[in-house]
């Protein structure tokens, strides 16, 4: 494992920062267009909500080819807010940047570390204080966000991370893959010491990994209401999405690490709300970043591209149901909740116990995920309350199908299904 994510120039510049009570870390990669407003809003909140405390905004970049670093250095900050802009070393990804932020926080003896994303459009000046207060008041070690997100931007959480986390570990954490959170210095130090920084955790698996570890290792965790999250949506890569592969691969891998917990009946784990933040109850519909027609096309294309892997990953009954959908003109928008739950359980089992490349297995799930997302878009017409109701119904279906998962996990052998050889 690489001993440090900090480059030598960052280590030298830490002396200029001195000490800080609050460190706000923003991982960046090609965020020149969106970073400045986020930094200005964060700085406004730090200056207003933390009088008398030493605060610093640290931008940790992944080698952006655009002017992200230049923008980070040029944003005008209040005199009370310090700035540290640097790059990290190691595996390229958000996780490596977060690790570098944790190391910086340790060097400046921070009391709380707040991680934020660089493309937030809905961030308000009070987000940092809302996330940091549970830690500063010594009530919790980790504060994770609770907010509403539009489809399809929030679909990875809605259709995978949320229902699986709730089912497997007994924690009703609505945003286990949220990109914004705060944690104590002690927890950050423990996380930094883990030998995971050459895995997908160092890429885009950091958020779900951190939440899953916290839930299963009894880290005192709370949720903080932040209202609605709107970001500058990245373009969906409909044929192959490395973010999906790394994040969902990490989610699946954690199922094997903590398999003894979820195979047995477990008690519910608490993640109470802290404070009285805005309830995520938006009244308007959102304009989706991609159409359901585009998602449907990706499903049909995937049915050809991943036919062999689907034979490997899916039980015959599930595979037949999906084949019927792929051959139907509107099949991609008729992908039901029960079929989705069994599809996810098939893929999670083969990911952990199969003989093929795990990354390719997760990549083959992507077109099916798009079909389920397209179905939700059709069923809810993107009306926020209807979306949330559908997400909760999906989580219930995951719970109903748990015996299917347990049986499959305990009896699976790679050569049992047609097409595996």
Backbone torsions as a table, in degrees:
resi	resn	phi	psi	omega
1	UNK	NA	137.8	176.6
2	UNK	-61.7	132.3	-173.7
3	UNK	-66.8	-32.9	-178.3
4	UNK	-147.9	148.5	174.2
5	UNK	-92.1	-6.2	-176.2
6	UNK	-88.2	131.7	173.3
7	UNK	-78.0	163.6	-175.3
8	UNK	-61.2	-36.6	-178.9
9	UNK	-64.7	-35.2	177.3
10	UNK	-67.8	-41.1	179.3
11	UNK	-62.1	-36.6	178.5
12	UNK	-69.4	-39.3	-175.3
13	UNK	-77.1	-12.0	177.7
14	UNK	-61.6	-28.4	178.3
15	UNK	-62.7	-31.4	179.0
16	UNK	-71.2	-27.3	179.3
17	UNK	-76.6	-37.9	-178.5
18	UNK	77.1	-119.3	177.8
19	UNK	-119.2	157.5	179.6
20	UNK	-151.4	142.5	176.3
21	UNK	-80.7	-41.1	-174.6
22	UNK	-122.7	123.2	174.1
23	UNK	-112.4	122.6	172.9
24	UNK	-104.7	116.6	-178.2
25	UNK	-106.7	133.0	179.9
26	UNK	-125.7	103.6	173.9
27	UNK	-68.9	139.7	-178.7
28	UNK	-135.1	150.6	167.8
29	UNK	-160.8	111.2	-177.8
30	UNK	56.7	52.5	179.5
31	UNK	-116.7	28.7	-178.6
32	UNK	-58.6	-32.4	-175.2
33	UNK	-79.1	-27.4	-171.6
34	UNK	-111.5	-13.7	-169.1
35	UNK	-69.5	-43.4	-172.4
36	UNK	-56.7	-49.2	178.9
37	UNK	-59.8	-37.1	178.5
38	UNK	-64.5	-47.0	179.8
39	UNK	-60.7	-43.1	-179.3
40	UNK	-63.4	-41.9	179.9
41	UNK	-66.6	-42.8	178.1
42	UNK	-61.9	-45.9	-179.5
43	UNK	-61.8	-39.5	177.2
44	UNK	-59.5	-45.3	179.9
45	UNK	-66.2	-40.6	179.2
46	UNK	-62.4	-45.9	-178.9
47	UNK	-64.7	-36.1	-176.2
48	UNK	-81.7	-41.4	-168.5
49	UNK	-97.7	-9.2	-178.0
50	UNK	-127.1	53.7	179.5
51	UNK	-63.7	135.8	179.6
52	UNK	84.5	-8.4	177.5
53	UNK	-99.7	151.4	175.9
54	UNK	-90.0	125.7	-174.8
55	UNK	-128.8	152.2	179.1
56	UNK	-145.7	138.3	170.2
57	UNK	-101.5	124.3	178.8
58	UNK	-117.6	125.4	177.0
59	UNK	-102.0	120.2	-179.5
60	UNK	-115.5	112.7	-170.2
61	UNK	-103.0	150.4	-179.1
62	UNK	-101.1	31.1	178.7
63	UNK	84.0	41.7	-177.2
64	UNK	-58.5	132.0	177.0
65	UNK	-79.5	-10.8	177.9
66	UNK	-93.8	-158.8	-174.0
67	UNK	-97.4	30.5	-179.3
68	UNK	-55.7	-47.8	-178.2
69	UNK	-64.8	-40.8	177.6
70	UNK	-61.2	-43.7	177.5
71	UNK	-61.7	-44.1	-179.0
72	UNK	-59.0	-34.9	-179.5
73	UNK	-81.4	-20.1	-174.0
74	UNK	-95.6	-18.0	-179.0
75	UNK	-61.0	129.4	179.8
76	UNK	-77.9	124.2	-179.3
77	UNK	-113.7	154.0	172.9
78	UNK	-59.3	153.5	-177.2
79	UNK	-60.7	-26.9	-176.5
80	UNK	-80.5	-10.0	-176.9
81	UNK	-108.6	118.7	178.6
82	UNK	-86.6	167.2	-175.9
83	UNK	-136.7	140.4	171.7
84	UNK	-137.1	119.2	179.9
85	UNK	-116.4	125.4	-177.7
86	UNK	-154.1	174.0	172.3
87	UNK	-110.6	161.8	176.0
88	UNK	-105.9	170.9	173.1
89	UNK	-125.5	153.3	-178.3
90	UNK	118.7	-162.7	179.3
91	UNK	-57.9	134.5	-177.9
92	UNK	-75.6	129.0	178.2
93	UNK	157.0	168.7	-177.9
94	UNK	-60.5	-38.3	-178.1
95	UNK	-59.2	-42.0	178.0
96	UNK	-64.2	-37.7	177.6
97	UNK	-65.4	-42.3	178.6
98	UNK	-63.3	-41.0	177.4
99	UNK	-60.1	-42.1	178.3
100	UNK	-62.8	-39.2	177.2
101	UNK	-62.2	-41.5	177.6
102	UNK	-61.7	-39.6	179.1
103	UNK	-67.0	-39.8	176.6
104	UNK	-62.1	-45.0	-179.8
105	UNK	-60.3	-38.4	178.0
106	UNK	-65.8	-40.6	-178.5
107	UNK	-64.7	-35.3	-178.9
108	UNK	-94.5	5.6	176.6
109	UNK	59.0	46.3	-179.2
110	UNK	-68.7	149.7	175.4
111	UNK	-88.9	-29.5	-178.9
112	UNK	-146.2	143.5	176.7
113	UNK	-118.8	129.1	177.7
114	UNK	-115.6	125.4	177.9
115	UNK	-103.8	130.1	178.4
116	UNK	-131.2	154.9	176.2
117	UNK	-89.4	154.7	-170.0
118	UNK	-90.2	-1.4	-177.1
119	UNK	-119.2	22.7	-177.9
120	UNK	-70.2	127.9	176.1
121	UNK	-100.4	-22.6	-175.6
122	UNK	-101.0	3.5	-177.9
123	UNK	-62.5	139.5	174.2
124	UNK	-118.4	165.3	-171.9
125	UNK	-64.1	-17.9	-177.1
126	UNK	-92.8	-0.4	-179.0
127	UNK	-60.2	-42.5	-177.0
128	UNK	-63.3	-46.7	-179.0
129	UNK	-63.4	-40.5	179.8
130	UNK	-62.0	-41.1	179.7
131	UNK	-74.8	-35.7	-173.3
132	UNK	-79.9	-32.0	-172.5
133	UNK	-58.3	-42.3	178.9
134	UNK	-58.5	-30.5	-179.9
135	UNK	-80.7	-47.1	-178.2
136	UNK	-62.5	-30.5	178.7
137	UNK	-86.8	6.8	175.2
138	UNK	59.9	30.5	177.8
139	UNK	-96.0	-28.7	-177.6
140	UNK	-141.3	159.3	176.1
141	UNK	-98.8	-22.6	-178.5
142	UNK	-141.3	131.9	175.5
143	UNK	-121.2	121.5	-178.4
144	UNK	-116.3	155.6	-171.0
145	UNK	-81.4	155.1	169.1
146	UNK	-128.8	114.3	179.8
147	UNK	-153.1	166.2	173.5
148	UNK	-93.1	142.5	176.7
149	UNK	-131.4	146.0	179.7
150	UNK	-75.5	156.0	167.6
151	UNK	-82.5	145.3	1.4
152	UNK	-90.8	5.1	-173.9
153	UNK	-57.7	-39.1	-177.5
154	UNK	-95.1	11.9	-170.1
155	UNK	-69.6	-30.2	178.3
156	UNK	-60.6	-39.4	176.1
157	UNK	-73.4	-48.1	-175.5
158	UNK	-59.8	-40.5	-171.2
159	UNK	-101.3	-13.0	-176.7
160	UNK	-132.6	-64.3	-172.0
161	UNK	-65.0	-44.5	-178.2
162	UNK	-67.9	-54.7	-177.6
163	UNK	-64.5	-34.3	179.0
164	UNK	-70.5	-42.9	179.5
165	UNK	-62.9	-42.4	179.1
166	UNK	-64.1	-44.9	-178.4
167	UNK	-68.7	-50.3	-169.8
168	UNK	-72.7	-40.0	-169.4
169	UNK	-117.3	3.2	174.5
170	UNK	69.3	24.2	-178.0
171	UNK	-116.9	118.0	179.4
172	UNK	-85.5	73.7	-179.2
173	UNK	-105.5	109.5	-169.3
174	UNK	-68.7	-29.7	-178.9
175	UNK	-126.0	65.9	-179.1
176	UNK	-67.9	-13.6	179.0
177	UNK	-110.8	19.7	-178.9
178	UNK	-61.5	139.9	-176.5
179	UNK	-85.5	-2.3	-179.0
180	UNK	-120.4	132.9	178.8
181	UNK	-165.8	165.8	176.5
182	UNK	-130.2	146.8	179.5
183	UNK	-147.0	160.3	-179.0
184	UNK	-76.2	161.1	178.0
185	UNK	-62.7	-37.8	-178.3
186	UNK	-65.3	-43.4	178.7
187	UNK	-66.4	-41.2	179.0
188	UNK	-59.7	-39.0	179.7
189	UNK	-66.4	-40.6	178.1
190	UNK	-64.6	-41.1	-179.6
191	UNK	-65.8	-41.8	-179.0
192	UNK	-60.3	-32.6	-176.4
193	UNK	-77.3	-9.9	-178.8
194	UNK	-69.7	145.9	-178.8
195	UNK	-90.8	67.5	-178.3
196	UNK	-129.3	5.0	-167.0
197	UNK	-85.8	10.8	170.2
198	UNK	-121.5	18.2	178.3
199	UNK	-112.1	-172.3	177.6
200	UNK	-65.5	-15.6	173.9
201	UNK	-59.2	-35.6	-180.0
202	UNK	-75.1	-11.7	179.1
203	UNK	-98.9	-105.7	-178.6
204	UNK	-110.7	15.7	179.0
205	UNK	-94.6	-0.7	-170.9
206	UNK	-61.2	-43.3	-171.4
207	UNK	-67.0	-50.1	-179.5
208	UNK	-70.5	-32.5	177.7
209	UNK	-63.2	-46.8	-178.3
210	UNK	-61.5	-45.3	-180.0
211	UNK	-64.4	-42.4	-178.3
212	UNK	-65.4	-42.1	176.2
213	UNK	-61.3	-45.1	-178.2
214	UNK	-61.4	-43.6	-179.4
215	UNK	-63.5	-43.5	-172.9
216	UNK	-85.7	-14.6	-179.8
217	UNK	-114.6	24.0	169.8
218	UNK	58.3	37.5	171.7
219	UNK	-75.9	129.7	-177.7
220	UNK	-69.1	112.4	-168.7
221	UNK	-125.3	143.3	174.4
222	UNK	-131.6	165.3	173.5
223	UNK	-109.8	146.4	-178.1
224	UNK	-125.4	125.6	-179.1
225	UNK	-77.0	122.1	179.9
226	UNK	-117.6	4.2	177.1
227	UNK	89.3	-113.5	-176.6
228	UNK	-121.0	138.3	175.0
229	UNK	-107.7	119.3	172.1
230	UNK	-122.4	127.0	177.2
231	UNK	-120.8	172.0	176.8
232	UNK	-79.8	88.2	-166.1
233	UNK	-54.6	128.7	174.4
234	UNK	-70.6	152.9	178.2
235	UNK	-68.7	126.4	178.6
236	UNK	-68.4	131.3	178.4
237	UNK	-94.9	93.6	-167.0
238	UNK	-70.2	-24.7	-179.8
239	UNK	-88.3	-36.5	177.7
240	UNK	-156.4	130.7	-176.6
241	UNK	-128.6	103.7	-178.3
242	UNK	-62.6	-31.0	177.6
243	UNK	-61.9	-44.9	177.5
244	UNK	-60.9	-46.9	-177.4
245	UNK	-60.9	-44.0	-176.6
246	UNK	-73.5	-41.9	-178.6
247	UNK	-71.2	-47.9	-178.7
248	UNK	-73.2	-31.8	172.9
249	UNK	-59.7	-42.0	177.1
250	UNK	-64.3	-43.5	177.3
251	UNK	-56.6	-45.9	179.2
252	UNK	-67.2	-40.2	-178.5
253	UNK	-62.8	-35.9	-179.9
254	UNK	-67.0	-25.4	175.9
255	UNK	-60.9	-37.2	178.9
256	UNK	-74.8	-39.1	-179.9
257	UNK	-61.7	-39.5	-176.5
258	UNK	-109.9	30.4	-173.7
259	UNK	-63.5	-31.5	179.7
260	UNK	-65.5	-29.9	-178.6
261	UNK	-71.1	-45.7	-173.6
262	UNK	-86.6	-19.3	178.0
263	UNK	-74.6	-25.2	175.0
264	UNK	-95.4	160.0	174.8
265	UNK	-65.7	130.3	-177.8
266	UNK	-122.5	154.4	175.7
267	UNK	-77.6	152.7	176.8
268	UNK	-65.1	140.5	177.8
269	UNK	-104.8	134.4	-172.9
270	UNK	-84.7	139.7	169.4
271	UNK	-141.8	74.6	-173.1
272	UNK	-68.8	164.7	176.3
273	UNK	-83.9	144.3	177.1
274	UNK	-113.8	131.3	176.4
275	UNK	78.0	-170.0	-175.4
276	UNK	-128.9	53.8	-178.5
277	UNK	-70.5	177.0	-178.1
278	UNK	-64.4	131.6	176.7
279	UNK	-75.0	133.8	-177.7
280	UNK	-76.1	85.2	-178.1
281	UNK	-137.0	64.5	-177.4
282	UNK	-65.6	145.5	-177.2
283	UNK	-98.0	-14.2	-174.9
284	UNK	-107.7	160.0	173.6
285	UNK	-84.5	157.4	177.9
286	UNK	-105.2	154.4	171.7
287	UNK	-87.6	118.5	-174.7
288	UNK	-67.7	150.6	179.6
289	UNK	-76.6	-14.7	176.7
290	UNK	-149.7	147.7	-176.6
291	UNK	-83.5	158.1	176.0
292	UNK	-65.7	-28.3	177.0
293	UNK	-64.0	-41.3	178.1
294	UNK	-65.3	-39.5	177.3
295	UNK	-65.3	-38.8	177.8
296	UNK	-63.2	-42.9	177.7
297	UNK	-61.0	-39.2	179.4
298	UNK	-65.7	-34.7	176.7
299	UNK	-64.6	-46.4	-179.6
300	UNK	-64.1	-44.4	177.8
301	UNK	-62.3	-39.0	179.4
302	UNK	-66.1	-30.3	179.6
303	UNK	-64.4	-25.6	175.5
304	UNK	-87.2	-45.7	-175.7
305	UNK	-65.4	-37.5	-172.8
306	UNK	-110.2	21.8	-177.3
307	UNK	-55.2	-44.4	-178.6
308	UNK	-66.2	-44.1	-179.2
309	UNK	-67.9	-32.4	176.2
310	UNK	-65.8	-35.2	175.6
311	UNK	-63.9	-32.7	179.0
312	UNK	-74.6	-40.0	-168.2
313	UNK	-92.2	-22.4	-170.9
314	UNK	-108.5	139.1	171.8
315	UNK	-63.7	153.8	-176.1
316	UNK	-54.1	-42.2	-177.9
317	UNK	-65.6	-41.4	178.4
318	UNK	-66.8	-42.8	-179.3
319	UNK	-61.9	-40.5	-180.0
320	UNK	-65.4	-40.5	179.3
321	UNK	-64.0	-39.5	179.8
322	UNK	-70.8	-37.6	178.3
323	UNK	-61.7	-40.3	177.8
324	UNK	-61.4	-40.6	177.9
325	UNK	-64.8	-41.7	-177.2
326	UNK	-66.6	-22.9	-179.2
327	UNK	-94.8	-2.9	-179.9
328	UNK	-97.8	141.5	-177.3
329	UNK	-57.3	-35.0	-179.3
330	UNK	-116.1	24.1	-175.3
331	UNK	-61.1	-34.7	-177.3
332	UNK	-65.8	-20.4	178.7
333	UNK	-103.6	18.1	177.3
334	UNK	-127.1	29.6	-176.6
335	UNK	-87.3	100.7	-170.1
336	UNK	-75.0	168.0	-175.4
337	UNK	-67.3	-40.3	179.5
338	UNK	-66.6	-43.8	178.6
339	UNK	-62.1	-38.9	178.8
340	UNK	-65.2	-43.6	179.7
341	UNK	-59.8	-45.6	-179.4
342	UNK	-68.7	-34.4	176.9
343	UNK	-62.2	-46.8	179.9
344	UNK	-62.6	-42.0	179.9
345	UNK	-65.4	-38.2	175.2
346	UNK	-59.6	-49.9	-176.6
347	UNK	-66.4	-40.1	-179.9
348	UNK	-63.2	-39.3	179.2
349	UNK	-66.2	-48.0	-178.7
350	UNK	-67.9	-35.6	176.8
351	UNK	-55.1	-43.8	-174.7
352	UNK	-87.9	-27.6	-172.7
353	UNK	-120.6	-6.5	-179.7
354	UNK	-77.5	176.1	-176.1
355	UNK	-104.4	-2.5	-178.2
356	UNK	-90.1	-175.0	179.0
357	UNK	-73.0	117.3	-177.6
358	UNK	-59.1	-37.8	-179.9
359	UNK	-62.8	-38.1	178.5
360	UNK	-68.1	-33.3	176.9
361	UNK	-62.6	-47.2	180.0
362	UNK	-65.8	-39.0	178.2
363	UNK	-59.9	-35.0	179.9
364	UNK	-72.3	-17.8	175.6
365	UNK	-76.1	-23.6	-171.9
366	UNK	-55.8	-48.8	179.9
367	UNK	-62.9	-31.2	178.0
368	UNK	-71.0	-39.0	173.7
369	UNK	-60.0	-41.4	177.9
370	UNK	-63.6	-38.1	178.9
371	UNK	-65.4	-42.6	178.5
372	UNK	-64.9	-38.1	177.7
373	UNK	-65.0	-44.0	178.3
374	UNK	-60.8	-36.6	177.8
375	UNK	-64.4	-43.7	178.0
376	UNK	-62.8	-39.4	179.1
377	UNK	-62.5	-40.0	178.9
378	UNK	-69.5	-44.6	-174.1
379	UNK	-68.4	-32.1	-174.4
380	UNK	-103.1	-10.7	-174.0
381	UNK	52.7	24.8	178.0
382	UNK	64.3	18.3	176.0
383	UNK	-74.6	121.9	-169.4
384	UNK	-53.3	-45.0	-179.1
385	UNK	-65.2	-37.8	178.8
386	UNK	-67.8	-37.6	177.5
387	UNK	-61.7	-47.4	-178.6
388	UNK	-63.7	-38.8	177.4
389	UNK	-62.7	-41.0	179.1
390	UNK	-65.7	-38.1	178.8
391	UNK	-64.0	-42.4	179.4
392	UNK	-67.1	-37.3	176.0
393	UNK	-65.3	-36.9	176.7
394	UNK	-63.8	-41.2	177.9
395	UNK	-62.4	-38.0	176.9
396	UNK	-63.8	-37.7	180.0
397	UNK	-67.4	-36.2	174.3
398	UNK	-59.1	-41.4	-179.5
399	UNK	-67.4	-41.5	179.3
400	UNK	-60.5	-36.9	-176.2
401	UNK	-89.8	8.3	-179.3
402	UNK	-58.5	-41.4	177.4
403	UNK	-56.5	-34.9	176.0
404	UNK	-60.8	-45.6	179.9
405	UNK	-63.1	-48.5	-176.9
406	UNK	-61.4	-45.8	179.3
407	UNK	-62.1	-44.7	-179.0
408	UNK	-62.4	-44.9	-178.0
409	UNK	-61.8	-40.1	-174.5
410	UNK	-82.1	-18.8	-175.4
411	UNK	-115.7	-3.9	-173.2
412	UNK	-65.8	135.4	167.8
413	UNK	-133.4	139.1	-171.7
414	UNK	-58.3	-28.5	-174.3
415	UNK	-94.5	8.1	-172.8
416	UNK	-79.3	-26.3	-173.2
417	UNK	-101.0	148.9	177.9
418	UNK	-58.0	136.3	172.6
419	UNK	89.9	-0.1	-176.8
420	UNK	-77.5	-34.5	-174.5
421	UNK	-63.4	NA	NA
